[in-house]
């Protein structure tokens, strides 16, 4: 089996350290939502403020969006609408919460597979809008996970 390109391997590590496993910085995104109930996930600190469930769907959407940009694909169909801040399901019970956590996990796995399969020469390419290099988007989505992990940790503390 061929060893992955060192830059790709490092990017995969960065993605994984932000999303799951042990992060040197503390809790990862997956760790932050582990064991939460739907009631905890839907708690809002004030009206019209985001809850943990909103943040989970938002993180899943952006993993999807970065993957699509890396693939050079035109817009696809994320399973929830609208984009960026998808609406929570009408039913906010345990089954729906579990399904949305699975969606987040699937989108992470799909993004990870896209990065693993990326030709290292494409890391310096700019995306469709010519704003960001692919390597910047990959680093950015890991930072995005960490940013929202911090928000989730704060929301959990505020609930106590």
PyMOL commands that set and color helices and strands:
alter all, ss='L'
color gray80, all
select helices_A, chain A and resi 6-19+29-33+38-42+52-71+94-116+120-122+134-159
alter helices_A, ss='H'
color red, helices_A
deselect
rebuild
show_as cartoon
